[in-house]
Amino acid sequence: MFTIDDKEYDENNLSDNGKYAFMQLRNIGQEQTALNLKFDNLKVLGEHYTSLLKKELPKEELLKKEEEEEVKKES
C-alpha cells in the first residue's frame, strides 16, 4: 500500500509501467535516505578533523585568529 494525493493504493494492482514507476520511487527514497546518512557522517567527520587541525595550529597563528575574531565582534 502507498499513498498519493491522500488516497491509498495497492501496488499489486498497478500496470507494469505503474509497478516500474513505484519501484523507481521506492529506490529513490532509499537512495536519498542513504545519502542523507552519508552527509550527516561526513559533516561530523569534517567537524572532528577541523577540531583536530585547530589543535595542531601553531600557537601564534591561533592567537592571531582569535584576535581577528575579537575585532570582528567589536565592529
C-alpha positions in Angstrom: 0.0 0.0 0.0 1.1 3.5 -0.7 -0.5 7.0 -0.6 -0.6 9.6 -3.3 -2.8 12.7 -3.1 -4.3 11.5 0.2 -5.5 8.3 -1.4 -4.2 4.8 -0.7 -3.4 2.3 -3.5 -2.2 -1.2 -3.6 1.0 -1.5 -5.7 -0.1 -5.0 -6.8 -3.0 -3.5 -8.7 -0.7 -1.3 -10.9 0.1 -1.9 -14.5 3.6 -3.0 -15.3 4.6 0.6 -16.0 3.0 1.7 -12.8 4.9 -1.0 -10.9 8.1 0.1 -12.5 7.5 3.8 -11.5 6.6 2.7 -8.0 9.8 0.7 -7.7 11.8 3.6 -9.0 10.3 5.9 -6.5 11.0 3.4 -3.7 14.6 3.2 -4.8 14.9 7.0 -5.0 13.6 7.3 -1.4 16.1 4.6 -0.2 19.0 6.3 -2.0 18.0 9.7 -0.5 18.0 8.2 2.9 21.4 6.7 2.4 22.8 9.9 1.0 21.4 11.9 4.0 23.1 9.5 6.4 26.3 9.7 4.5 26.1 13.5 4.5 25.5 13.6 8.3 28.5 11.3 8.8 30.7 13.5 6.6 29.6 16.6 8.5 30.5 15.0 11.8 33.9 13.9 10.4 34.5 17.3 9.0 33.9 18.9 12.4 36.1 16.3 14.0 39.1 16.9 11.7 38.6 20.7 11.9 38.9 20.4 15.6 42.0 18.2 15.3 43.6 20.7 12.9 42.9 23.6 15.2 44.7 21.8 18.0 47.7 21.4 15.7 47.9 25.0 14.5 51.0 26.9 15.6 50.1 28.9 18.8 50.9 32.3 17.2 48.5 31.5 14.3 45.8 30.6 16.7 46.2 33.7 18.8 46.2 35.9 15.6 42.9 34.2 14.5 41.3 34.8 17.9 42.4 38.5 17.8 40.8 38.8 14.4 37.6 37.3 15.6 37.5 39.7 18.6 38.0 42.7 16.2 35.1 41.4 14.1 32.8 41.0 17.1 33.6 44.6 18.3 32.8 46.0 14.9 
